[in-house]
């Protein structure tokens, strides 16, 4: 392995550490529904700058399970982002929905208590909205399903507090009222911003006394519903978050309504195993090759074994390489492809503009050329 550390220019700031973990104390565990909890994490003053986050970003939580196996899971921050000119957050809050057989979600629901300490990665993710960059009179909208409310709750709360001229429409779907996460927090937004926050709820397994009839938010329903709710052509940006089926259907509905793809932002929370992977190209991957990776200002080169992802190859030499789900969903391992050719098996995290610009998911990328160079710092 060859490692080079280029000298930093005089006076340049230290590059941010990607994938850095710190121990944070659990301040509270709040039961939201029968199958979801909110974890509030205390951030000590000396770490608050590292945990500054944009609305919509996520945290990766880590624990060591049986026989020393490491388990990582990503959860979106639902608390508002700190002011751009203020200190970092004193607390962070994430929502955790119980997944059948889920190692970390079961641990969160049954074992985590106030006073415990957790390994928490610094914030990451690009499913974000910058209130300062929003145009005057901006009107944003979100379509979410289930736990997809978590990042959008942070986005809406931060935007409405920072920009008195902005409006936000939230269209959310869930099974029943009892299974709906953050009911009180969303209701509070409606109370605080009655003229600027619009809420529409659809329940798939329960009739409501008022509002939409029961049913899922699929492509056909959204195509007819959205123009009746808001002026679709005037919406500044759309945020889609939740299970793959909902996000895919909402994207198609917006396309049918003439919304430009550049105005649509997506984050997928759950992908079925039957979801097809990205088709493989006709060129075969080399049995052996090398990957050069730049991370936190340091570069290293490592061999790539037959069938191995670039991330796994890098992890042998750099245990601090950023990753969480290893399933192509969270986007934590996003890297820029400097040289070479790779094949991505699955991609549910990068938007079309990112892949066209040369970004890949290291956990899903396999070398097609003998030499590949990626950069985690871009």
N, C-alpha and C positions, 0 to 999 in steps of 0.2 A: 504493500500500500504506500502510495506517495501522498504526502500531505504538504501543502504550502499555505503559509499565512502571510498575505501581502501586507506591507506596512500601511497603517492608516494615515491619511494626510493630517498634517499638524492642525490641531484645533477641531478636528471632525468629531461628531458625537459617536459614542459607542453604539454599534448596530443593535437593534432590538433582538432579543433571543427568541427564536421560534420554538414553540413546543416546550417552553420552560414550565415546570411544575413547582408549586409552593404548597405548604401545609396551611390550610385555612380552617378555622373553627366554625362548626355548625352553631349558629345562634338560635335557630328555631326550626322546627319541623311542623308544618301546618297541613292538616288534612283538608283537601279540596273536595274530593269526591270519594266514593268507596274504593276507587282504583287509581287515585292520583294524590300526590303530596307536593307541597312547595318547600324547598330547602332554602333557608336564608343563611348566607355565609358571611362571617365578619372578615373584613380586610384590614390588617394592621396598617398604621399610618405609613410605615416605611415601604409598603408594597402597593400603595394606592395608585401610584403613577403607572405601575406595570399592569394594573387591572382596569385602567381607563378603557372604555369600550364605546363603540358606536351602537346606536339602537338597532337591534336585530342580530347582533353577534352572539356567539355561543361559548360555553365553557366545556372542556373535556375533564371528566372526573375519573380518577383511577383508584383501583384497589387491587390487592393481591388476594386471590382466591385460593382454593385448595391446591396443594402441592406446588405452591409458589407461582401459579399461573397468573399473569397480569390481565386484568379486565379493564377496558376503557370504554366509556360511553359519553356521548355528546348531548348536552342539554342547553337549550337557548335561554339567554338571560331575559327574564320578563320584567325586571325593574327598569325604570327610566334611566337613560344614559346621563352621566354627569354633564354639567355645563362645560362648554369648550374652554372657558376662561377660568374654571374653578378647579379645585383639587379632585383627585380620583375618588371613586366610590368608597364609602365606609362599609357598605354591605352590598352583596349581590344576591339575587333571588332567581332560582330556576324551578321549573315545574317538571315533575317526574311522573309519567303515567306507567302503571304496572303493565308489563308485557308478559304474556304467558311463557314461562320458562326463561324469562330474562334474568341473567345473573345479577346485574347491577340494580335493575328496578326492584327486584325482590328484596335485595339487600337494603335498598333505600326505604322500602315500605315496612320491613319487619325489624330492622336492626339499627339504623341510624337514629341517633337521639341528640338533643341539644347538648353541647359540650364536646361532642366527638370532633376529631380532626379528619379532614379529607385532603388527598392530593388533588390539586386543581390547576389545570393548565391556564396560562394567560389567555385572554379572549382572542377569538379568531372568527373568520367568516366574512362573507361579502354580501350577504342578504341584508343590506343596510339602507338607511335613508339619512342623508345629511340635512338637517333643518336649515342650516345656514345657506345651503346651495339651492334650496327650493325657490322657485320664482314667486313673485308677488301674487297673492291670491291663489296659491297652489291648492289643488284638489286631488287627494290621493284616495285609493281604494284598495281593499284587501279581500281576498276570498280564502277562507281557512276552514280546515276540518279537524276536529278533535284537538289534540295537543298542538296543532299548528297555530293556535292562538298565542303561544308563548312569545315568539319573537315579535309578532305583530302588536302585542300589548305594549311592549317597550317602544316600538316604532311610533304607534299612535300617541301614547302618553308624552313622549319626548317632543314630537312635532307640535302637538297642540299647545303644550306649555311654552315652547320656544317661539312659536310663530302665531301671534293672535289673528293673522289674516288667513291662516290655512284651514282647510276642511279635510275631514277623513270619513270615509264610508267603510264600515266593516260588515261583510256578509259572512256569517259563520254557520257551519253545519255540525251537528252532533247527533248522537243516538236519542238521548232523552235529556230533559232538564237536569235530572239528578246526576247525569254523567258529564255535564258541561263544566269544564275547568274555568276558574277565575270569573265566575259569575259576578261576584261583588265588585271586583276591580273594574270590569267592563261597565257595570252599572254606575260606578263612581265617575267614570269618564263621561257617561251620558248626562249625569247630574251636573258636572262641572262645566261641560261644553255643550249645552242643549242645542245651540244653533249651529255648531260646527262639527259635531260628531253624530253620524247616522249609523244606527245599528239595525241589522236585519238578521234574524235567526231562523234556521230551518232545522227541524227535528225529523229524523228518519223513522223513528219507532214510537212516536208519541204525538198526539194532536195538541195544538196550542189553543187557548181560549181566544187569542188574538194573534194576528200576524199570518205568516205563510202556512198553508196546509202542509201536512207531513209529507216527507219524501226526500230523497237524496238530491244534493246539488250536482247533478250530472250536466253534460254538455248541452243537451236539449233544453233543460230547465233554465240554465244560466243564460242561454242565448235569448230566451224570451223574457227572463226576469230582469236582467241588468238594464236594458233601455227604459224599463218602467221605473227604475229606482233612481237613476242619476243620468246626467248627460254624458254618455260614454265617450264621445269624441273629445270632450273637454277635460277628461281626467288626466292629470299630470303623469302619474305612474301607478301601476298595478302590482300588488304583492300577493303571490299565491303560495300557500304553505299548508302542508298536511300530507296525507297518503298520496302515493303516486297516481292512483286513479283519479282522485279529485283534481290534483294539479294538472294532469294531462288533459282532463275534460275541460277545465277552466281555460287552459291555454287555447284549446281548439275553439271554444266559444268566443273568446276575445278576438281570435283571428277571423272568425266568421263575421264579427261585428266591425271589422276594419281597423282594429287596434294594432299599431306597429309593434313588431316584436321587441324593438329597443325600449319600449315603455313597460315591458312585462318582466318582473323579477320573480324567480322561483326558488323554493327550498322544499325538497322532498324529505319527509320524515320516515316513511315506511315504504319499502319496496318488496313486492311479493317475489319469492324465489323463482316463479315462472316467468318473470319479466325478462324479455330477451336481452342478451348482451349485445354490445356493438359488434357487427359482423367483422370477422377477421379478414385481413387483406390476403391476396394470393401469395405474396412473398412470405417465405418462412422465416421464423425467428432463428438466430444463430444458436447453436448448442452452447457456446460459451462466448462471452464478450466482456466488455468493461464499461462501467458507468462512472463518470466523474460528477460529483455533486458539490455545490457550494451552499453552505449553511452557516449563518451567523458570521460571515466574513472569512470562513475557512473552507478550503477546497480539499477534497480527497478523491482517490480513485480506487475502485474495488471491482473484483471479478463478479460477473453475473452468471449464475449457474443456469443450467437448462430448465426452462419453464418458470424461472423465478421472476417476481416483480422487481422493478427498480427499487421500490421502497425496502423490500426485504434485503436486497443486496446492500443498500446503504446502511441499514440498521446493524449489520454485522460490524461495521466500523464506527458508526455514529449512533449510539443508543438514544441520543437526544433528537433524532430526526422526527419531525412532527407527524403524528397520525392519530386517528381515533377509531373509526369504524372499520377500516380496511374493506369496505363494501362499495366504495364509489359514491357514497351518499353525503357525507358530512363536508368534504372539501378541505379538511385540515391538512392533507398532504399535497396540496396544490403546489406545482413547481413550473418554472419556465423551461421549455425545451430549447436549449442553446444550439446544440448540434446533434445530428443523428436522426434516426427514425424509430418511432415506437408504435405499438398497437395498444389502444385502451380497450379493455374488455367491457367495462361498464362505466357510464358517466351520468350521474343524477345530481351533480353538484356544480359543474361548470356551465355557464351560459354560452351560447353560440359565439358571442363576441370574444369570450375568453379563449375558447379553443382556436378560433381563427387567428387570434393574436399570438398563439404558440404555447398556451398553458395546457398542462396535463395533470392528471391525478397519478401520483407516483405509485399508489397502492394498486392501481389497475393497469399500469403501463408495463409492457414487456418489450424488450429490445428487439428490433428488427434488423438494425445495423450492428456491426461489431463494436463500434464505439458510440456511446451516447453521453451527452453532457446535459445536466439539469441544474437549475438554480432555484433554491428555495427562498432566496432573499429578495426576489423581485416582486 
